[in-house]
């Protein structure tokens, strides 16, 4: 295998890769053995026809595609490794010579890691966060705790009010015809939750148990079911029951029920402390985001589009994995949201670009400030991974090859760079 590198400009290069005629012949032979059992040749039992006979009948190129798929990955990986370039995108492959008895030649256009010119990254200004816990914040958290510990009480002597939980039967119609998914029985609907479209819930206020009514609404223009989007609909609704949430009194008994504290004042102090700790974490994260955002704006770099496309696909894979943990897949998500795969990837572009820019700038800061990761720090990170994944440390070490350890080291350097620029920031 041999290769040549051509600089295409804007952090794009073309690798012209040539596999020997001998290597291509081996790939053709492998392709023949892989496919011969599926090819019918008169006068031969299935799978027994010689390769020369098959090529004569179906053309010399019958095995070219499989042979190319055999040669390309190995030859590309070898060239990518030997060229010494830091490739940051998937290759765009184009076969330029494929012929029996000759070398196999193809090109691979790839993006390479862009150079970064840092601007100001020390002493950028950020707004000082307010870490004081207000009485309103404390009250809201206490109300949330009361809400979580509320009980529902059946109401029979009045009509539906805002905040009630109404049990309803309903069926929806568009142009007088019932539509799929528009029917429900014994559905518990919190009035004012806005979980139903348009003014559906508001129109139930004042209705009594046993009362049947018509609710008229309009589906949103961006509704996930295209056949309903923007259309007026009428729902026949029957109110079957009313319940109301009953909140517990905020007193010592409540504190004892929901916490380890004996008095309401002790419980309030613990809640206040939790809010303060949460605000501190959020302020730290917001400060980091602000600082990194500013140093990215101050830096100069030229991000090639294929690098962004690769990042988008990686983010899509990560999203699919998170969905899988919830028992869903990407196809179901697309159906629920009415989004196409192309549109989904398009929505990821701004975030993908931001992620690339932030990473490149922080790596450059780490280099400029000589922020190194010690063996001990790397070992501690592997211990943390072992604990998080409930694995033996030796097993983690075995799973991490040299490339993975290199990436992990870079991740730690990036975190050091975040800490560095955040510490250097000036709060105003």
HELIX and SHEET records of a PDB file:
HELIX    1   1 UNK A   21  UNK A   35  1                                  15    
HELIX    2   2 UNK A   36  UNK A   38  5                                   3    
HELIX    3   3 UNK A   51  UNK A   58  1                                   8    
HELIX    4   4 UNK A   60  UNK A   63  5                                   4    
HELIX    5   5 UNK A   64  UNK A   82  1                                  19    
HELIX    6   6 UNK A  135  UNK A  148  1                                  14    
HELIX    7   7 UNK A  202  UNK A  204  5                                   3    
HELIX    8   8 UNK A  252  UNK A  258  1                                   7    
HELIX    9   9 UNK A  264  UNK A  298  1                                  35    
HELIX   10  10 UNK A  305  UNK A  325  1                                  21    
HELIX   11  11 UNK A  330  UNK A  337  1                                   8    
HELIX   12  12 UNK A  341  UNK A  368  1                                  28    
HELIX   13  13 UNK A  375  UNK A  388  1                                  14    
HELIX   14  14 UNK A  393  UNK A  399  1                                   7    
HELIX   15  15 UNK A  402  UNK A  424  1                                  23    
SHEET    1   A 4 UNK A   2  UNK A   9  0                                        
SHEET    2   A 4 UNK A  12  UNK A  19 -1                                        
SHEET    3   A 4 UNK A 104  UNK A 111 -1                                        
SHEET    4   A 4 UNK A  92  UNK A  97 -1                                        
SHEET    1   B 2 UNK A 125  UNK A 126  0                                        
SHEET    2   B 2 UNK A 426  UNK A 427  1                                        
SHEET    1   C 4 UNK A 151  UNK A 155  0                                        
SHEET    2   C 4 UNK A 232  UNK A 246 -1                                        
SHEET    3   C 4 UNK A 165  UNK A 174 -1                                        
SHEET    4   C 4 UNK A 177  UNK A 190 -1                                        
SHEET    1   D 3 UNK A 151  UNK A 155  0                                        
SHEET    2   D 3 UNK A 232  UNK A 246 -1                                        
SHEET    3   D 3 UNK A 212  UNK A 218 -1                                        
END                                                                             
